[in-house]
Amino acid sequence: MPAPTNIKKVCLFCAEKISFVDYKDIQFLRRFMSPHAKIMSSNKTGTCAKHQRTVSQALKRARHMALLPFVAA
């Protein structure tokens, strides 16, 4: 019998009770980026809508401060 493919992922931020996403924590933010430097969707990362907004805002701030690339070569 094949494994179910629609298993609901648990939000990392809700599970660990993380309330603040620091835009300077590059290693942590890279978990939410694809290899092409795009922001991954909440379906793939498992984050809830509230925390997906904070993650995307932190990624955009890190890009603006030149800590993360806009496009991967």
C-alpha positions as CSV (number, residue, x, y, z in Angstrom):
1,M,0.0,0.0,0.0
2,P,1.5,3.4,-1.0
3,A,2.3,6.0,1.7
4,P,-0.2,8.9,1.9
5,T,1.1,12.0,0.2
6,N,-1.1,14.6,1.9
7,I,0.3,14.5,5.4
8,K,0.0,17.8,7.1
9,K,3.4,19.2,8.1
10,V,3.7,21.0,11.4
11,C,4.8,24.6,11.5
12,L,8.3,24.8,12.9
13,F,7.7,28.2,14.5
14,C,4.5,27.1,16.3
15,A,6.1,23.8,17.4
16,E,9.3,25.5,18.8
17,K,7.4,28.6,20.0
18,I,9.6,30.9,17.9
19,S,8.0,34.4,17.9
20,F,10.6,36.4,16.0
21,V,12.4,35.7,12.7
22,D,15.7,37.4,12.6
23,Y,16.7,38.6,9.1
24,K,20.4,38.4,10.0
25,D,20.2,34.6,10.7
26,I,21.2,33.5,7.2
27,Q,21.6,29.8,7.9
28,F,18.1,29.6,9.3
29,L,16.6,31.6,6.5
30,R,18.2,29.4,3.8
31,R,15.9,26.6,4.9
32,F,13.0,28.5,3.4
33,M,14.7,29.2,0.0
34,S,15.0,27.0,-3.0
35,P,18.3,26.3,-4.7
36,H,17.4,29.0,-7.2
37,A,17.1,31.6,-4.3
38,K,13.3,31.7,-4.5
39,I,11.1,31.8,-1.4
40,M,9.6,28.3,-0.9
41,S,5.8,28.0,-0.5
42,S,4.2,27.1,2.8
43,N,3.0,23.8,1.3
44,K,6.6,22.7,1.0
45,T,8.0,24.1,4.2
46,G,5.0,23.4,6.4
47,T,4.8,26.9,7.9
48,C,1.4,28.3,8.8
49,A,0.2,31.5,7.0
50,K,1.1,33.8,9.9
51,H,4.7,32.6,10.0
52,Q,5.1,32.3,6.3
53,R,4.4,36.1,6.1
54,T,7.1,36.8,8.7
55,V,9.6,34.4,7.0
56,S,9.1,36.1,3.6
57,Q,9.4,39.5,5.1
58,A,12.7,38.5,6.8
59,L,14.0,37.0,3.5
60,K,13.2,40.2,1.7
61,R,14.9,42.3,4.3
62,A,18.0,40.1,4.1
63,R,18.0,40.4,0.3
64,H,17.8,44.2,0.6
65,M,20.7,44.3,3.0
66,A,22.7,42.1,0.6
67,L,22.9,39.2,3.0
68,L,21.1,36.9,0.6
69,P,21.1,36.9,-3.2
70,F,18.1,37.9,-5.2
71,V,18.9,35.3,-7.9
72,A,21.2,32.3,-7.7
73,A,23.6,31.9,-10.6
